[in-house]
Amino acid sequence: MKRKFENTAGSAPVYLFVILLIMNAMNSQAQSSPAKDDINTSEGPAGITFIGHGTLMISFQGKIIHIDPYGKLADYTKLPKADLILVTHEHGDHLDSRAIDMVKKSGSLILYTGKCATQYPGGTVLKNGDTRTFENIRIEAVPAYNIVNKRDATNVFHPKGEGNGYILTLGDKRIYIAGDTENTPEMKTLKNIDVAFLPMNLPYTMTPEMVADAAKAFKPRVLYPYHYGETDPAKVVELLKNNKEIEVRIRPMK
């Protein structure tokens, strides 16, 4: 015998309410998923996940690289474990001990600065100018520091010699993650940078004008403004709109 389903009073609003809840949950999940780009190299794609702030994850030839893992931005229990961890400097939104503990595994290589080592022992210190090769990935530590922006009249936010930026060579591509820095003379002399991540989280790093100035000097093929806080990354697009050598890509990296 066929059963007849009747629409009882109030069931339609409840049904619609449930549908809305499901849709909101799906939208929330989609919005919380970080953006991803692939960079083609001579040895396969390098997948970049834009976790947010100064935090990135790169996959290359089955290896996972976590850069400045920060637990406020991601659930690291759900992300791949790290083969390589890079930390640019010791500030808490870049050196997060709990996030490192969650993402590292047996055999993970941690590269960081001397000040980082005092807060989180067990890694390998790279000074400005040092290089290291991990598997087939070359890592160069380059200076990251302030010149103009200061806590007070004498103390800059990021003193020279204490922070690292990193250049990763993945196949035939050189990817530069600048860390917390301004448009330093050393940055302006970089060569053959294919992809650059430049910060503009005011007042701690660069203005859009500083980012554009640096980009015009060392000419990365692709520029990602990152760690930009409330600074409008569209300003960099405007400042570089007539420079056809540089492609500016905006991703959610507050």
Secondary structure as UniProt FT lines:
FT   TURN            9..10
FT   HELIX           11..32
FT   STRAND          35..41
FT   TURN            42..43
FT   STRAND          44..52
FT   TURN            53..54
FT   STRAND          55..60
FT   TURN            61..62
FT   STRAND          63..67
FT   TURN            71..73
FT   TURN            76..77
FT   STRAND          84..86
FT   TURN            92..94
FT   HELIX           97..103
FT   TURN            106..107
FT   STRAND          109..112
FT   HELIX           114..119
FT   TURN            121..122
FT   STRAND          124..125
FT   TURN            128..129
FT   STRAND          131..134
FT   TURN            135..136
FT   STRAND          137..144
FT   TURN            160..162
FT   STRAND          163..170
FT   TURN            171..172
FT   STRAND          173..177
FT   HELIX           185..188
FT   STRAND          195..199
FT   TURN            202..204
FT   HELIX           208..218
FT   STRAND          222..226
FT   TURN            229..230
FT   HELIX           234..239
FT   TURN            240..242
FT   TURN            244..245
FT   STRAND          247..248
//
